[in-house]
Amino acid sequence: MLGRREFLGTAAAAGLLAGCKASKVPSAEQSGGVDLAAQLQGMAQEMLAEYPENATILGIATGKDEPLNHRLTDRTPAGVAARAEAARKRYATLQRLDSLDLSRPADLNAAVAREAHQIAVDGFGFGFGDAINLDPNIGYRNTPYVVNQLGGAFIDFPDFLDSRHSVTNEQDAVAFADRVDAYAKDVDGETQRLAHDRGLGVVAPDFTLDKTIGIITAGAAEKPDESGVVKSLAKAKVDSKILDRVKQSMATGVIPALQRQLEELKRHRAVATSDAGVSHFKDGEAYYRWALRAGTTTNRTPQDIHQLGLDQVKTIQTRMETIMQKQGLTGGTVGARMAALGKDPAQLYPNTAAGREQLLAYLNGRIADIRTRLPRAFATMVPGRLIIKRVPPSIEAGAPGGYAAAGSIDGKVPGQYYINLRDTSEWPKFSLPTLCYHEGIPGHVWQGDYANRMPLIRSMLAFNAYSEGWALYAEQLADELGVYADDPLGQLGYLQSMGFRACRLVVDTGIHAMHWTRDQAIDWFVNTNGDDRSSVTGEVDRYCAMPGQACGYKVGHLEIVRLREKAQAALGPKFDLRRFDDAVVLGGSVPMTLLETVIDGFIARAKAG
């Protein structure tokens, strides 16, 4: 149940690359692997300049790159236009690459970059919203709505400054203050883009706008001295002059900018309707086809994905039925029985501060247990440093159930797995283990450690279907490693989680391609899978704000499973699960169109001994 930050710096492959300045890259034949690798390293450095938060996130804003620690991605109309033009130039250059030999790492990296660019160029062409991710901190967020309940400067930056921008000396503190100045500029830049998009008729549904307005209202009403940004810096016990500067920036820059943004959002609300899907505005249908392609890195149609979801729900619930019968859970649909189980007081933590602490302690226990099992699934181990956090209460109303961010390359900042604890009744105990494996280990945070070992350009490139497909595959691995041997209800929770992702295929396409209403989507989801209605409502609102993204999970997962079955059939007794899993994570985040190439290489090497 990821969302706002689903792979720290992920799936934004297109967005990250879009910031590169155009430079001439010779063909693979002309350059050879070494020269091409150097060219790609140059691209990576240019990407850092366009998306400076990534240098901080990766822990490489040092030396000549230290000035990047003072900057934020430019979210103004001019900044977006510059990246769009750069994307078109970069794609034209990358298209001139020929004779790529994908068995060579540099050539595979170039192919990944080229596919990322193609998605970027097509997305920028719509001229509204965030057609690609514009901030590595928030991960994958293709959205037609510049500011929504899941993202925008006010949602993204305060948490970034608190959790990713370390302040250990005066230089770090000055960099923090410089970023607060840029924060105010970005809020106003977003507001200008909101006004532009309103003129095009691109206005979010009224129910998501209500959530967004509530979040921005809280930010616009903050007292500078009590704001989260000021408190984050104050924790570092910095020089009072720097702290006063940040307070002043919040008082005269950020908060007035948020107030202006709030007024623009109210203008959106005045003309908004309850239409949940994107088909209600010009180019909406074409936008959704693109969003599905970006989210799944396939060319599957909405109708195909819708039917895939229905088929997967049936398959998963057949397995759930067998377990339910053994547990005496009979009578009613699978969804109805899971809903009843989710309301069992024995499965719920108190919705209190103490209850939340108990829940977090339980999650940490699950992570400790899975670590002992991982040598059976991987031959190449990584540290997988991880801390589990509550989603900041200031944004939990609009945030998804859970999300994750990988650690820094230098290991100083651990991976972070966030869980939304606005209401503990949304998290019955049987649902929690599989969330740990998805968000933490061996899911997003674990995979992020492997990504950090790759050349810089690949550390900064990721694709939604790969990232989320891997995390869902990680849930399957945990089941195969026996975590539910003595926990049949936990196994039901895992299968319900799988069903949840299958339901997403149905609901996302239902909303955006088949004109489902919000209520229709919520009712179908709750009745089919038995999830808490409040949680499902937030999820459905997420699909309205980020079309296509939620379809990447099951599509990516099924492709990884298909390729594992292909490898097993090809290798027979030579197949080693640990080596296969290594191949997937060590091959890096790739579009689904290239993952088979990676696995074919693994099969060939295994056959050769």
C-alpha positions in Angstrom: 0.0 0.0 0.0 2.5 2.5 -1.2 2.0 5.8 -2.7 3.5 9.2 -2.2 7.1 8.1 -2.0 7.0 4.6 -3.5 10.7 4.1 -4.2 12.4 7.1 -3.2 13.6 8.6 -6.3 11.8 5.9 -8.2 9.8 5.5 -11.3 10.8 8.9 -12.0 13.2 7.6 -14.5 11.6 9.8 -17.0 11.5 12.7 -14.7 15.0 12.4 -13.6 16.4 12.1 -17.0 14.3 14.9 -18.3 16.5 17.3 -16.5 19.6 16.4 -18.4 21.2 18.9 -20.7 21.5 17.7 -24.3 24.9 16.4 -25.1 26.1 14.3 -28.0 26.3 10.6 -27.2 28.0 8.4 -29.8 26.4 5.2 -30.9 27.3 2.0 -29.0 29.4 0.9 -31.9 31.3 4.2 -32.1 31.8 4.6 -28.4 32.4 1.1 -27.0 31.3 0.2 -23.5 33.9 2.3 -21.6 33.1 5.5 -23.5 29.4 5.0 -23.3 29.7 4.4 -19.6 31.5 7.7 -19.2 28.8 9.4 -21.2 26.1 8.0 -18.9 28.0 9.1 -15.9 28.0 12.6 -17.3 24.3 12.4 -17.7 24.0 11.4 -14.1 25.8 14.5 -13.0 23.6 16.6 -15.1 20.6 14.9 -13.5 21.8 15.8 -10.1 21.9 19.5 -11.1 18.3 19.4 -12.3 17.1 17.4 -9.2 19.4 18.4 -6.4 17.3 16.7 -3.7 18.6 13.4 -5.2 22.2 14.3 -4.2 21.1 14.7 -0.6 19.0 11.5 -0.6 21.8 9.4 -2.1 24.3 11.0 0.4 26.6 12.4 -2.3 26.0 16.1 -1.9 29.7 16.5 -0.9 32.8 18.1 -2.4 32.1 19.7 -5.7 28.4 18.6 -5.4 27.9 20.3 -2.0 26.1 23.3 -3.6 23.3 20.9 -4.6 22.5 20.6 -0.9 21.3 24.2 -0.9 18.8 23.8 -3.8 15.4 22.3 -4.6 14.0 21.2 -7.9 12.4 24.2 -9.7 8.6 23.7 -9.8 7.9 27.0 -11.5 6.4 27.0 -15.0 9.8 28.1 -16.4 11.5 25.2 -14.6 9.1 22.6 -16.0 9.4 24.1 -19.5 13.1 23.9 -19.3 13.0 20.2 -18.3 10.5 19.5 -21.1 12.8 21.0 -23.7 15.8 19.2 -22.3 13.9 15.9 -22.4 13.1 16.3 -26.0 16.7 17.0 -26.8 18.0 14.1 -24.7 15.6 11.7 -26.3 16.6 12.8 -29.8 20.2 12.1 -28.8 19.5 8.7 -27.2 17.5 7.7 -30.3 20.7 8.0 -32.3 22.2 5.1 -30.3 22.4 2.0 -32.5 23.7 -1.5 -32.4 23.1 -1.8 -28.6 24.4 -5.1 -27.2 22.2 -5.5 -24.1 24.6 -8.1 -22.6 27.0 -5.2 -22.0 26.2 -3.2 -18.9 26.7 0.3 -20.4 24.5 -0.6 -23.4 21.8 -1.9 -21.1 22.0 1.3 -19.1 21.7 3.3 -22.3 18.6 1.3 -23.3 17.0 2.0 -19.9 17.7 5.7 -20.3 16.2 5.7 -23.8 13.0 4.0 -22.7 12.7 6.4 -19.8 13.1 9.4 -22.1 10.4 8.1 -24.4 7.9 8.0 -21.5 9.1 11.5 -20.4 8.7 13.1 -23.8 5.2 11.7 -24.3 4.1 12.8 -20.8 5.4 16.3 -21.1 3.5 16.7 -24.3 0.2 16.9 -22.5 1.1 20.3 -21.0 -0.6 20.0 -17.7 0.0 18.4 -14.3 3.1 16.6 -13.3 3.3 14.3 -16.3 6.5 12.9 -14.8 7.8 12.9 -11.3 9.5 16.2 -10.5 11.1 15.4 -7.2 13.1 12.3 -6.4 12.1 12.6 -2.7 8.5 11.7 -3.5 9.1 9.0 -5.9 6.7 8.0 -8.6 3.9 10.5 -9.1 2.4 10.9 -12.5 -0.6 13.1 -11.9 -2.7 15.5 -13.9 -3.1 17.6 -10.8 -0.1 19.8 -9.8 -1.1 19.8 -6.1 -3.3 17.1 -4.7 -3.9 15.2 -1.4 -0.8 13.1 -2.1 1.7 15.6 -3.2 2.8 19.2 -3.6 5.5 21.3 -2.1 3.8 21.5 1.3 3.4 17.8 1.5 6.8 16.9 0.1 9.3 19.4 1.4 8.8 19.6 5.2 9.2 15.8 5.6 12.1 15.8 3.2 13.9 18.5 5.2 13.2 16.7 8.5 14.1 13.1 7.4 16.6 13.5 4.6 18.4 16.8 5.0 20.8 16.1 7.9 22.1 19.1 9.8 25.4 18.3 11.5 27.3 21.6 11.0 26.8 25.3 10.1 27.1 24.6 6.4 24.3 22.1 6.5 22.2 24.6 8.5 22.8 27.3 5.9 21.9 24.8 3.1 18.6 24.1 5.0 17.8 27.8 5.2 18.6 28.2 1.5 16.2 25.4 0.7 13.4 27.0 2.8 13.8 30.1 0.6 13.5 27.9 -2.5 10.4 26.2 -0.9 8.5 29.5 -1.0 9.3 30.0 -4.7 8.2 26.5 -5.5 4.8 26.9 -3.8 4.2 30.0 -5.9 5.4 28.2 -9.0 2.9 25.4 -8.3 0.1 28.0 -7.9 0.9 29.5 -11.3 0.7 26.1 -12.8 -2.6 25.3 -11.0 -4.1 28.5 -12.5 -2.9 27.5 -16.0 -4.3 24.0 -15.8 -7.7 25.4 -14.5 -7.8 27.4 -17.7 -7.5 24.1 -19.6 -10.3 22.5 -17.6 -7.9 20.2 -15.7 -9.5 20.3 -12.3 -9.3 17.6 -9.7 -12.5 15.9 -8.4 -14.3 17.8 -5.6 -13.8 15.1 -3.0 -10.0 15.0 -3.5 -9.9 18.8 -3.6 -11.6 18.9 -0.2 -8.8 16.8 1.2 -6.1 18.9 -0.4 -7.6 22.2 0.7 -7.8 20.8 4.3 -4.1 20.0 4.2 -3.0 23.3 2.7 -5.3 25.2 5.1 -3.4 23.7 8.0 -0.1 24.8 6.4 -1.3 28.3 5.6 -2.4 28.7 9.2 0.9 27.6 10.8 2.7 30.0 13.1 6.2 30.3 11.8 7.8 29.5 15.2 5.7 26.4 15.6 6.0 25.1 12.0 7.3 21.7 11.3 10.2 23.2 9.3 11.4 25.4 12.1 11.1 22.5 14.6 13.2 20.3 12.3 16.0 22.8 12.3 15.7 23.6 16.0 16.4 20.0 16.8 19.9 20.4 15.5 20.6 23.3 17.9 21.9 25.6 15.2 23.1 29.2 15.5 20.2 31.4 16.5 20.8 33.7 13.5 20.2 30.8 11.0 17.1 29.7 12.9 15.8 33.3 12.9 16.4 33.4 9.2 14.3 30.3 8.6 11.5 31.7 10.8 11.5 34.8 8.8 11.4 32.9 5.5 8.4 30.9 6.8 6.7 34.1 7.9 7.3 36.2 4.9 7.8 33.6 2.1 6.3 30.1 2.6 3.2 30.8 4.6 2.0 33.7 2.4 2.7 31.5 -0.6 0.6 28.7 0.9 -2.2 31.2 1.5 -2.1 32.2 -2.2 -2.1 28.5 -3.2 -5.1 27.9 -0.9 -7.0 30.7 -2.7 -6.3 29.1 -6.1 -7.4 25.7 -4.9 -10.6 27.3 -3.7 -11.1 28.6 -7.3 -10.6 25.0 -8.5 -13.2 23.8 -5.9 -15.7 26.3 -7.2 -15.8 24.7 -10.7 -15.0 21.1 -9.6 -17.4 18.2 -10.2 -17.6 14.7 -8.7 -16.3 13.1 -11.9 -13.7 10.6 -10.6 -11.8 9.8 -13.8 -9.6 11.8 -16.1 -11.9 11.3 -19.1 -13.9 14.4 -18.2 -11.2 16.7 -19.4 -9.7 17.3 -22.9 -7.1 14.6 -23.8 -8.1 12.7 -20.7 -8.5 9.3 -22.4 -5.1 9.7 -24.2 -3.6 10.8 -20.9 -4.8 7.7 -19.2 -3.4 5.4 -21.9 -0.1 7.1 -21.4 -0.4 6.9 -17.6 -1.0 3.1 -17.8 2.0 2.8 -20.1 4.2 4.8 -17.7 2.9 2.9 -14.7 3.2 -0.6 -16.1 5.9 -0.1 -18.8 3.7 -2.2 -21.1 1.2 -1.4 -23.8 -1.7 -3.3 -22.3 -5.0 -1.7 -22.8 -7.4 -0.6 -20.0 -9.8 -3.4 -20.9 -7.0 -6.0 -20.8 -5.8 -4.8 -17.4 -9.4 -4.7 -16.1 -10.0 -8.3 -17.0 -6.6 -9.4 -15.6 -7.6 -7.9 -12.3 -10.9 -9.8 -12.3 -9.1 -13.1 -13.1 -6.5 -12.5 -10.4 -9.1 -11.8 -7.8 -10.8 -15.1 -8.6 -7.5 -17.0 -8.4 -6.4 -15.5 -5.1 -9.8 -15.9 -3.4 -9.8 -19.6 -4.3 -6.7 -20.0 -2.3 -8.1 -17.9 0.6 -11.2 -20.0 0.6 -9.2 -23.2 1.4 -7.5 -21.5 4.4 -10.7 -20.0 5.6 -12.4 -23.4 5.6 -9.6 -24.9 7.7 -10.0 -22.0 10.2 -13.7 -22.4 10.5 -14.4 -19.0 8.8 -17.4 -20.0 6.8 -20.6 -18.3 5.5 -20.7 -15.3 3.2 -18.3 -14.1 0.5 -14.6 -14.0 1.0 -14.8 -10.2 1.3 -17.5 -10.3 3.9 -15.6 -12.8 6.1 -12.4 -10.8 5.8 -14.3 -7.7 6.8 -15.7 -9.4 9.9 -12.2 -10.7 10.8 -10.9 -7.2 10.4 -13.3 -6.0 13.1 -12.4 -8.7 15.6 -11.2 -6.8 18.7 -8.5 -9.5 19.2 -7.0 -8.3 15.9 -6.9 -4.6 16.7 -4.5 -2.3 18.5 -6.0 0.5 20.6 -6.3 3.7 18.7 -4.2 5.5 21.3 -0.6 6.5 21.6 0.2 3.3 23.5 -1.6 1.3 20.9 0.4 2.8 18.1 3.7 2.1 20.0 2.6 -1.6 20.4 1.9 -1.7 16.7 5.3 -0.3 15.7 7.0 -2.7 18.1 5.2 -5.6 16.4 6.4 -4.4 12.9 10.0 -4.3 14.1 9.6 -7.8 15.4 8.5 -9.0 11.9 11.5 -7.3 10.3 13.9 -9.0 12.8 12.4 -12.4 12.0 12.6 -12.1 8.2 16.2 -11.1 8.4 17.1 -14.6 9.7 15.4 -16.2 6.6 16.9 -14.1 3.8 20.1 -16.2 3.2 17.7 -18.8 1.7 16.4 -16.3 -0.9 19.6 -14.3 -1.8 23.2 -15.3 -2.4 24.3 -11.7 -2.3 23.3 -10.0 0.9 23.1 -6.2 1.7 22.8 -4.5 5.1 19.1 -3.4 4.6 19.4 -0.7 7.3 15.8 0.3 8.2 13.8 2.4 10.6 10.0 2.3 10.8 8.2 5.6 11.2 4.6 6.9 11.6 3.4 9.0 8.7 3.6 12.6 10.0 0.2 13.5 11.5 0.1 16.8 9.5 -0.3 14.9 6.2 -1.8 11.6 7.3 -5.3 12.5 6.2 -4.4 12.4 2.5 -1.4 10.1 2.7 -1.5 6.4 1.6 -1.4 3.5 4.1 2.3 3.0 3.7 5.3 3.9 1.7 9.1 3.6 1.8 12.3 5.3 1.0 15.6 3.5 0.5 18.7 4.5 2.4 21.6 6.7 1.2 24.5 5.3 -0.8 27.0 6.1 2.0 24.8 4.2 4.5 24.5 7.2 6.8 20.8 7.5 6.3 18.9 4.2 6.7 16.0 3.1 4.7 12.7 4.4 6.0 9.3 2.7 6.0 6.3 4.8 6.9 2.9 3.5 8.1 -0.2 5.7 8.3 -1.5 5.4 11.9 -4.4 8.0 11.6 -6.6 5.1 12.8 -5.3 1.8 14.0 -8.5 0.1 13.1 -7.3 0.3 9.5 -4.5 -2.1 10.4 -5.8 -5.4 11.9 -2.9 -7.5 13.1 -3.2 -10.1 10.4 -2.6 -7.4 7.8 0.7 -6.1 9.2 3.4 -8.7 8.4 3.0 -8.5 4.6 3.2 -4.8 4.7 6.7 -5.1 6.4 7.9 -7.4 3.7 6.6 -5.1 1.0 7.8 -1.7 2.3 10.9 -2.9 4.2 12.7 -6.2 3.8 12.9 -7.9 1.4 10.9 -5.2 -0.4 11.6 -1.6 -1.2 14.3 -0.8 1.3 16.1 -4.1 0.6 16.0 -3.6 -3.2 17.1 0.0 -2.7 20.4 -1.2 -1.2 21.1 -3.1 -4.4 20.2 -0.1 -6.5 22.7 1.9 -4.5 25.5 -0.4 -5.7 24.9 0.4 -9.3 26.4 3.1 -11.5 25.0 6.5 -10.4 22.7 6.8 -13.4 21.0 3.5 -12.5 20.8 4.4 -8.8 18.7 7.4 -9.9 16.5 5.5 -12.4 13.6 3.4 -11.4 10.4 2.2 -12.9 7.1 1.8 -11.1 6.2 -1.7 -12.4 9.7 -3.0 -11.5 9.8 -1.3 -8.1 6.3 -2.2 -7.0 6.4 -5.6 -8.8 9.5 -6.4 -6.8 7.9 -5.3 -3.5 4.9 -7.6 -4.2 7.2 -10.4 -5.2 8.9 -9.8 -1.8 5.6 -10.5 -0.1 5.4 -13.8 -2.0 9.0 -14.6 -1.0 8.2 -14.1 2.7 5.3 -16.6 2.4 7.6 -19.1 0.6 10.2 -18.6 3.4 7.7 -19.9 5.9 6.8 -16.8 7.8 3.1 -17.9 8.1 3.8 -21.5 9.0 2.2 -21.0 12.4 0.1 -18.0 11.4 -2.8 -18.9 9.1 -4.5 -15.6 9.7 -1.3 -13.8 8.7 -1.3 -15.8 5.5 -4.9 -14.7 4.9 -3.7 -11.1 5.4 -0.9 -11.7 2.8 -3.4 -13.1 0.3 -5.9 -10.3 1.0 -2.9 -7.9 0.3 -2.4 -9.7 -3.1 -6.1 -9.4 -3.7 -6.0 -5.8 -2.9 -3.5 -5.2 -5.7 -5.6 -7.3 -8.1 -8.6 -5.1 -7.1 -6.6 -2.0 -8.0 -6.4 -3.2 -11.6 -10.2 -3.4 -11.8 -10.9 -0.1 -9.9 -8.2 2.1 -11.5 -9.3 1.1 -15.0 -13.0 1.2 -13.9 -12.6 4.8 -12.8 -10.6 6.2 -15.7 -11.7 4.1 -18.7 -15.1 2.8 -17.8 -16.6 5.9 -16.1 -17.1 4.3 -12.6 -18.1 6.7 -9.9 -16.1 7.1 -6.7 -18.9 5.4 -4.7 -19.1 2.6 -7.2 -15.4 2.0 -7.0 -15.4 2.0 -3.1 -18.4 -0.3 -2.8 -17.0 -2.8 -5.3 -13.6 -2.8 -3.6 -14.9 -3.2 0.0 -17.4 -5.9 -0.9 -14.9 -7.8 -3.0 -11.8 -7.8 -0.8 -13.2 -7.0 2.7 -10.9 -4.1 3.5 -11.8 -1.3 5.9 -14.0 1.3 4.1 -12.0 4.3 5.4 -8.8 2.8 4.1 -10.3 1.9 0.7 -11.8 5.4 0.4 -8.3 6.8 0.7 -7.0 4.3 -1.8 -9.7 5.1 -4.4 -9.0 8.8 -4.0 -5.3 8.0 -4.6 -6.2 6.3 -7.9 -8.2 9.4 -8.9 -5.2 11.6 -8.3 -2.5 9.3 -9.7 -4.0 7.4 -12.7 -2.3 4.2 -13.7 0.3 4.0 -11.0 -1.6 1.4 -8.9 -1.7 -1.0 -11.9 2.1 -1.4 -11.8 2.1 -3.6 -8.7 0.3 -6.7 -10.0 1.5 -6.3 -13.6 5.1 -6.1 -12.4 4.7 -9.0 -9.9 3.2 -11.3 -12.5 6.0 -10.6 -14.9 8.7 -11.4 -12.3 6.8 -14.7 -11.5 6.5 -15.5 -15.2 10.2 -15.0 -15.7 11.0 -17.2 -12.7 8.9 -20.0 -14.1 10.7 -19.5 -17.4 14.1 -19.8 -15.7 13.0 -22.9 -13.7 11.8 -24.6 -16.9 15.0 -23.7 -18.8 17.4 -24.7 -16.0 15.7 -27.6 -14.3 17.9 -28.9 -11.5 20.4 -26.1 -12.1 17.8 -23.5 -11.0 18.8 -21.7 -7.8 16.2 -19.4 -6.3 18.9 -17.3 -4.6 20.7 -16.7 -7.9 17.5 -15.8 -9.7 16.6 -13.3 -7.0 20.1 -11.9 -7.2 19.7 -11.5 -11.0 16.5 -9.5 -10.5 17.8 -7.1 -7.9 21.4 -6.8 -9.2 20.1 -6.2 -12.7 18.6 -2.9 -11.4 15.3 -1.3 -12.0 14.3 -1.7 -15.7 11.1 -1.4 -17.7 9.2 -4.7 -18.0 10.2 -4.6 -21.7 13.9 -5.1 -20.6 13.5 -7.4 -17.6 13.3 -10.5 -19.8 16.6 -9.5 -21.3 18.2 -9.5 -17.9 16.7 -12.9 -17.0 17.7 -14.4 -20.3 21.3 -13.4 -19.5 21.0 -15.1 -16.1 19.7 -18.3 -17.8 22.5 -18.3 -20.3 25.2 -17.9 -17.6 23.6 -20.6 -15.4 23.5 -23.0 -18.3 27.2 -22.3 -19.0 28.0 -23.1 -15.4 
